[in-house]
């Protein structure tokens, strides 16, 4: 095989491993290494932390939803961590003080995690539950998510994301969401999650208070901190957070870029966890689920370029190039003509291109030294 052939097949192998090979290996491993999560009906003390920045239009709805949660009031502390909001958010929160909701305001805007850290420092609960303003929870949400902490190996718990359309109806799960939830269930069974749902997750207070970073993505970093402490993260299929899709596709793309850029920053500052001697299973998971996925855009480019070079002298590689080009053309058509995405054969390639374009842009921003600390909540 020449250099172009090696490049082409290695690139395809990376893409295939990232999306298919890793889940298959997890599935096989689950037959030999399976951990059930011990769940109980205990009611530990909980601090529920809602993070907000300039959310005057939505904060009242979130607080009413919070007050409707079915959990013993004597065991539930509610804190709103305001990242130095400049609108009426804080005033609205203060109006709920008589109903048990407490404002923790950052004196200076330093970012979501910095605001969360202020709340973590004063939190009294054994379990800390984090949620965004845009996320609406069912009444039993906290009761469900704390049950997994009956298991002494569990350090943090992730919820399941569910979308609500613009009419307020629960949308059907897309293929990608189903794929991610399946992957989380396998990771939970084999060892640990690699990431949490940032809109609704829970962690032991000791994990948060001991190692909270005010400039690293909290949902991802919390799992890594658990692993450092000999604990693990698990998914709870009964803990569901509902939130609306972002209507503006450009803003959704930007959100994906921010998420990946913040994730890369966490990964690069946690390379000790990639040591297979100290963390044999988790190091493999971390590289497979995160790094390999983030390298897919480059594998796509190298596969396309090497395939084009090979197609000049090979009908077989010319046919493969035609297939690649057709896939990208369909995806691009779906991005340019949203109406076409009602067809699954267009929707999936379009989503694939969008995701990997956002990853590529995130890498470019990381390389030029851009980092994200301050945040702007997505308007849904």
N, C-alpha and C positions, 0 to 999 in steps of 0.2 A: 504493500500500500504506500502511496506517495503522501506527501505532507497534507495536501488538500483533502485526501480521503480520510486520513487520521483526524484532521480537524473537524470534518463534517460529521463523522460518526461519533466522535467524542462529544461534540456539541449536542447532537440529538440525544445521546445517552444522558447528558446532564438534564436536559429538559424532561425526558421521560422519567428519570429517577426522581426529580423534584416533585412531580405531580402524581406519578403512578408507582414508581419503585419503592419510595419511602413508605407510603401507606400499605403496600403489599407486604413489605418486610415487617412492619409493625403488626399486621394481621397474623402473619406466620409466627412471630415472636410471642404473640398473645396466647398461643396454645401451650407455650412452655413457661412463660413468665406472666402470670396474671394476678393482679392485686385488686381485690374487691374493696370498695370504700365502705367503711363502717359508718353507718348513719344512725343517729339517735334522736330522741325527742326532747332533749334537754334545752333549756332556754338560758344561755349565757348572757351576761350583760353585753349590750351592743351599742356602739357609737356609729350613727349613720351620718356620713359626711357627704354633703352636696357641694360641689365646686361650681362657682358662678363668676362670670365676668360680663357686666352690662346685659343682664337678662331681665330687665324690667317687664318685658312683654310676656315672659313665660314663667317667671319665678313663683307667682302666686299659684298657678296651676300645679306646679311641682310641689309646693308646700302643702296644698290641699291633698294631693295624692299621698304625700308623706304622712300626714295626720290620719289618713284612712288605713294605714298599714296595721295589720292585726298582729301586734306583738305587745307583751306586757309593758305598760307605760313606765313602770318603776324600773325596768331593765333596759329602757331605750333612751339614749341621749341623741338629740338631733343637732348637728352643727352645719351651718352654711359657711363655707370658706370662700370669701369674696376676694378676688384678686385685684383689690383696690378699684372696685367698680366706680365709674364716673357718672352713672345715670341714677335712677331711683331704686336700683336693686337693693341696696343696703337698707334704705328706708322701708321698703316693703317687708324685708326680712324682719326688721326690728318691730314692725307692727304685729308680728306673730310671737313676740317674746312671751306674752301672757299665756300662750298655748304650748310653751315648752321648747320653742325653737330658738337657738342661740346663734348669734352672728360672730364669726371670727374674721376680722377684716385685716388684710395685709396693708401695712402703711405705705407700701410702694409696689407698683405692679412688677412682679418678677416672674410670672408664669404659673401655670396650673399646679405643677408639683410643689412649687414654693408655697402657694396658698394651702394646698393639702397638708404640707408639712406643719404649718402653724396649727391646723386643726388636730393633726396627729399628736402634737406635743401636749395638747390640753385634753385629749380624749380620755375618758375614764373606762370605756368598755373593754371587755376581754377580747371581743371581736370587733374589727372596724370594717364597716360596709361602705363602699364608695359608689357614688352615682353621679351622672351628669343631669343637668336641668332638663335636657330634651328627652330623657328616658322616663317613661311612665311604668310603674311597677304594679302588679296585682297585689291584692291584700295580703296574701300569704308569702310574699317574696322573701322577706327577711327570715320568717320561720323556716322556709325551705333551705335557704342558702347556708344557714348556720348549722344545719343537721350534720353536714359532713365533718365538722370539727370535732365530732365525737371520736373520729379516727385520729390517734396521736401522731400519725405520719403526715397528716394534712396541714399545710401551712397557709394555703390560699385556695379559694374556690372561684371558678368562673361561671357566669350565667350563660344563657343562650339568648342570642339576639333575634328579635322578631320585628319585621317592618310593618308600619302602618301607612296606608296610602293617604292621599290628600283628602279623601272623604272620611277618614277615621276608621276605615276597615282594615283588619289584619290581612296583609298580603300573603300570597302563597310563597313558600320558601323557594328561592331560586336554586339552580344546580350548584352554584358555588357555595352558597350557605349550607346546603345539605352536605357537600363535600367537606367543608371545614368542621361541621359538627361531628361528622363521622370520624374525621381525623382526630378531633379532641377526645372522642370516646375511646379510640384505640390508644392514644397517648396516656390517658388516665389509667387504662387497664394494664398497660405495660410498665409505666413508670411515673411520668409526670407530664403535665402540659408544658408547652414552651411559651405560651402567651395567654393572657386573660382578655376578656371583653372589657375594654376600658369604660364602657358606659355603665356597667354594674358588676362589681366583683367584691369579694370579702377576703380578709386576711387576719391572722392572729395579731393582736396588738404588739406582742413582743417582737414580731418580725418587722413591723412598721417602725416602731420606736427605736429599734436598735440600728437600723440601716437605711432609713429613708433618705433619698437623694433629692434635692430640690431642683435639679436640672436634668433629670433623666426620666424618660417615659415611665410613669408609675405602674401601668398594668404589666408591661414587659419586665421591668426591673424588679417588681415584687416577686415574680416567679424565681428569678435568678437569686434573689436574696434568700428565698426559702431553701433553694438547693444548697447554698453556702452554709445554711444552718442545719442541714440534714433532713429537711422537710420537702414536701412536694406540692405541686399544684394539681387540682382535679377539676373536672367539669361536672356540673350538676344539671342534668336535663330538666329538672323540675323548677329551676330558678330562671325565670324569663324576664327580660327587659324589652319593652316595646318602644320603638322610636320611629320617627318619620324618615323616609328617604330624603336626601337633599334634592330639591327640585332642579336647581341649577347645575347642569352637568360640569360646567367649568369649575364650580366650587367643589364638586365631588372629586374631580381630578386633583385639585389642589389639596384637598383633605388627604387623599391617598399619598401624595408626595410628602406631605408633612409627617404622616404616620410612618412611612418607610424611613425618611431621614432621621426621625427621632429614634426609630428602632436600630438603625445602623450605629448611631452614637452610643446606644446602650451596649450593643454587641461589642464594639471596639474597646469599650472600657471594661469588658467582662471576659476577656480572652482566657483567663485562668480556667473558666468553666469548659473550655474546649479541650482541656487536658484529659485524654482518654484514660490515663492512669488513675487520676483522682475521681473522675466522673465518667466511667466507661459507657453507660447507657445514655446519660443526659448529654454528654459531649457529642455523641452521634446524632441525637435528636436535634440539638441546637444547630449543628452544621446543616443537617438535612432539611429541617423545617424553615429555618431562617436564611442562612447564607446561600445554600443552593438555590432557593427560591429567588433570592435577590440577584443571583448571577444569571438567571434565565435570559434577560434581555441581551446580554453579551453573547450567550450561546446562540440565540436566535440570529443575531447579526453574523456571527462567524459561520453558522450553518448556511445562511443565505449566500454569503460571499464565496465560501469554498464550494458550494453547490454550483454556483454560476461558473466558476472556473472549471469544474469537472464536466459541466454540461456541454462545453464546447466540443469535446471529443468522445462523448458517451451518450447514446440514446437513453440508457437507463437513468443516468443522472439528469438528463434533460427532462425526462418524465417526472422525476422527483422535484426538479426546480419548478416545473409547471404546477405541481400540486402545492408546493410551498407558496408560490406566487398567487395561486387561486385562493388559498386560505387567507392570505393577508389582504387580498383585494376584496374578498367578501367582508372581512372584519372592518376594513376601512370604509367600505360602502355603508356598513351599519352605523359607524360613527358619524359619517357625513349625512346620512338619511335615517334619523331615529325611527321613523315609521317602519322601516324594514326590520327592526329588532323585535317585532312581534313574532317573527319566525325564529325558532330555536337555532336553526342552522346558520343564522346571521348573528343572533344575540351572543352566542358563546364566543365566536371569533372576535367580535367587537369588544366584548368584555376582556378577553385575553390580551388584545392589543392595548386597551386602555390601561390595564393593570401594569403591564410591562413597560409601557411608556412612562408611567408615573414612577416606577422603580428606577428606570434609567435617569430620569430627571433628578430624582433624589440623590443618586450617586454623584451626578455632576455637581449638585449643590454641596454635597459633603466634601468632594475633592477641592472645591474652591474655598472651603473653609466656613461655609454657612452652617449655622446651628440654630435650632429653634428652642427658645425657652418661653418667651411670651406667647400667648395663644389668643385666638379669636374664635369663639364658639361658632360652629357651622349653623347657619340659618336654614331651617328645614320647613 
